[in-house]
């Protein structure tokens, strides 16, 4: 049954040329899209949300974080706010 589900593949490429593909169910990408978002914008949003969430968890709910890790978390939160126009806390309702 799952083989009957249509998929869509995205290629991720870094500035130094590293590349990877990720394949997702197309309907799931459409489901989480907001407004007229393209599938690519949707995957980009989810990627940034995921990194922000993981960084927040590691720094605020994990073991002791050092200054470098805290700086990385602060930077991803700045990038999150730039992209979404709200803070991570405002978007998720999870504030400290």
C-alpha positions in Angstrom: 0.0 0.0 0.0 2.7 2.5 0.9 4.3 1.9 -2.5 1.2 3.4 -4.1 1.9 6.8 -2.4 3.3 9.4 -4.7 6.6 10.8 -3.6 8.7 13.9 -4.4 12.5 14.2 -4.2 14.4 17.2 -3.1 18.1 17.7 -3.7 20.0 19.5 -0.9 23.3 21.1 -1.9 25.8 22.9 0.4 28.0 25.8 -0.5 31.0 23.4 -0.9 29.2 21.1 -3.3 28.1 18.3 -1.0 24.8 17.0 -2.1 22.1 14.7 -0.8 18.6 13.7 -1.8 15.5 13.4 0.4 12.3 11.7 -0.8 9.1 12.5 1.0 5.4 11.6 0.4 4.1 14.4 -1.9 0.8 14.5 -0.1 2.5 15.1 3.3 4.5 18.0 1.8 1.2 19.5 0.5 -0.5 18.9 3.9 2.0 20.9 5.9 2.4 23.7 3.3 1.0 27.0 4.3 -1.0 29.1 1.8 0.6 29.1 -1.7 3.9 27.7 -0.6 5.8 25.7 -3.1 7.0 22.2 -2.0 10.6 23.5 -1.9 9.7 26.4 0.4 7.7 24.0 2.6 10.7 21.6 3.0 13.0 24.6 3.7 10.6 25.8 6.4 10.5 22.3 8.0 14.3 21.9 7.8 14.8 25.3 9.6 12.1 24.5 12.2 13.7 21.1 12.9 17.1 22.6 13.4 15.8 25.3 15.7 13.8 22.8 17.7 16.8 20.4 18.1 19.1 23.3 19.0 16.6 24.6 21.6 16.2 21.1 23.1 19.9 20.5 23.3 20.7 23.9 24.9 17.7 24.2 27.2 16.7 20.6 28.0 19.9 18.6 27.5 23.2 18.3 29.2 25.2 21.4 29.9 25.8 23.5 26.8 29.0 25.4 26.2 29.3 28.9 24.9 29.9 27.7 21.3 26.7 25.6 21.3 24.7 28.4 22.9 26.0 30.7 20.1 24.9 28.2 17.4 21.4 28.0 19.0 21.2 31.8 19.2 22.1 32.1 15.5 19.6 29.5 14.3 17.0 31.4 16.4 17.9 34.6 14.6 17.6 32.8 11.2 14.3 31.4 12.3 12.9 34.9 13.2 14.2 36.3 9.9 12.4 33.6 7.9 9.2 33.4 9.8 8.8 36.9 11.2 8.2 35.6 14.8 10.4 34.2 17.4 10.7 30.4 18.0 8.9 30.9 21.3 6.1 32.8 19.7 5.7 30.2 16.9 5.8 27.2 19.2 4.3 28.6 22.4 7.4 27.3 24.1 9.1 30.1 26.0 11.7 30.1 28.8 
